[in-house]
Amino acid sequence: MGWNLPDEALKLDNQLCFALYVCSKEIIRKYKPLLEPLNLTYTSYITMLALWEKDDVTVKELGKRLTLDSGTLTPLLKKLESLSYIDRIRSSNDERNVYVRLTNQGRALKKAAAGIPEQMICSTNIQREKAIQLWGTLHELMNSLSND
C-alpha cells in the first residue's frame, strides 16, 4: 500500500480493516433472506455448517472452530436446540463437558441449505475465479492473524 503522504495512510477508504468490515456486513445482509426460511441467522448457519462437517463435538471444540466465545455460543446453541436442530448432552464421564449433536431434523436441514453457497456466489456478481483467489487470500490472512 506504500502511501507517500501520512494523510493517505489515515484515510478510511485506505484501511484494509474497513473494507473487510463493510464486506462482512454486506455479505451477512445478503444471507438473511436465504437463511430466514430455515430459521437461521448467519451465526447459527455457520454453526450448522461446522456441525455438518463434524458432529458430536464439545461446546468448547465448536467455539474454537467458529472463533466464538461461550457468551455468544451458549444462547445460539439454546436457540438451535429450541428449533430441534441440535441436542446438548452433558458428558457422563466429565459433566464439565457438554456435547453438541445434530438431531435428525438438523441433519435434514443440510439438504435444504445445499443451494445457499451457490446463491451467495451468484449474488455477489464476482467471477468464480476471482472469488476463489479472494478465498485463498482471506484464508492466508486468517491463518496469519490467528498465529499471533
Long-range contacts (C-beta under 8 A, 24 or more apart in sequence): 27-120, 27-124, 30-120, 30-123, 30-124, 31-116, 31-120, 34-116, 34-119, 34-120, 35-116, 37-112, 38-109, 38-112, 38-113, 39-83, 40-113, 43-68, 43-72, 43-76, 44-76, 44-79, 44-80, 45-113, 45-116, 47-73, 47-76, 47-77, 47-80, 48-80, 48-85, 48-106, 48-109, 48-110, 48-113, 51-86, 51-100, 51-102, 51-106, 52-102, 52-107, 52-110, 55-101, 55-102, 56-99, 56-100, 56-101, 57-99, 57-100, 58-97, 58-98, 58-99, 58-100, 59-88, 59-97, 59-98, 59-99, 59-100, 60-97, 62-100, 80-106, 85-109
